């Protein structure tokens, strides 16, 4: 802000409060999901700052971003609120699990989804049945 260069953070916060601007950090944010124009943007390990000015809130979000499009976006957009986003499973991983665990395509894919995309964990799960 103009004229506030060189202020320490405490002075800056006091000056903003005098102008009716308040900021706060949201705690324990796991992810933020934005749905727009056929895309779903998932921001994981998000740091969210809320700024309130003249009764209006604005949110600043910083984190690891993943953009989902097409079928993935459709699946994420129709998922129940609070449900974990769908995991993208590479075909190579499904084939690996099928070969190593002597499993069907559907079983291998389901095991990978349950194992959060980790092939080794999926193979162990299928072999222990």
N, C-alpha and C positions, 0 to 999 in steps of 0.2 A: 504494500500500500504506500502511496506517496507520503513522504515525510516521516516514515516509520523505519527507515533504514538505520541500522546501528542500535536499535532497541533490543534489550534482552527479552527473552520469551515472556517473562512475567509482566514487563511493561507493555508488551504487545497485547497480551491477553486483557490487561486492564483497559487499554485504549479501545480495543474491540468491544468490550463490555459497555463502555461509555457510549459507543455508537449503536448499541443494541444488537451486537453480533455475538453469538455464543457458539462454541465448538465443543464437541465431545467425541470420544472414541467409543465405538461399539466393541464390546468384549466377546470373545469366543465365537467369532464368525468363521464358519467352516467354508461356505461358498455363497456366491451371489449368482443368480441366474437372470439373464436378460433375454426376453423373447421378442423378436422383431423381424419383419420382412422375410419370413421363412427360415430364419436362422435362430439358433439358440447359442448364446454366449455364456459359458460357465467360467466363473472366476473363483479358483480354489485358493485356500489359505489366504482369504481376503482380509485386508486391513481396511476398515470403513470409518471415515470421519464424517460426522454430521455437523453441518453448519446451519444455524438458525438465524435468519435475518428478516426483520419485519414480518414475523410469523410464518415465513416460508422456510422449509427445510430443503437443503441440498446435500447430496451424498457424494463423497469422494471415495472411490473404490480402487484399491491397488492389490494386485495379486497375479497368480499364474493363470493365464487365459487359454481357453480352448473354445474354438468356434465349431459348432456342429451344423451341418447342412444336410439337405435331402432327407433320407430315411431316418438318420440319426436325430436330426432336428425334430422331425415329426414325432418320433418316439419320446424324446425328452419333453416336447411341448405338451404331449397328452398324458405324461406320467403324473401320478397323484402328487400334490404338493408335499414336500418333505421326503419324497421317495428318492433314493440315490439315483444319479444319472446313469443311463445305460452305458455299459462298458463296450468299447469297440474291440472286437476280438479278431486279430489277423487270421486269414485262412491258413497261413503256414503253421500257426500255433494249433489250430484245430486238427490239421493233418498230423502234426507231431504227436499230439495227445492220442489221436485215433490209432496211430502206428504203435506207440509205446505201451498203451494200455489195452490194445486190441478191443477198441470201443467203436460204437457207431458214431456217425457225424453228430447226431442230436445229443447223445450222451456226452461226447467230448466237448461240444459247445456249452452245454449246461454246466458241466464240471468246471470249465474255464470261467464262466460267468460267476459261479459260486466261489471260485478261488480268486476272484477279482483280477482275472487275466494272467495269473501265474501258472505257466504250463507244468512246472514240477509239482506244484501243489495239486493241480488237477489230476495228474497222472497217479500220484500217491492215493488220492481220494478214490479214483476209479479202481485201482488195483487192490485196495483194501476191502472192496465189496465182496 
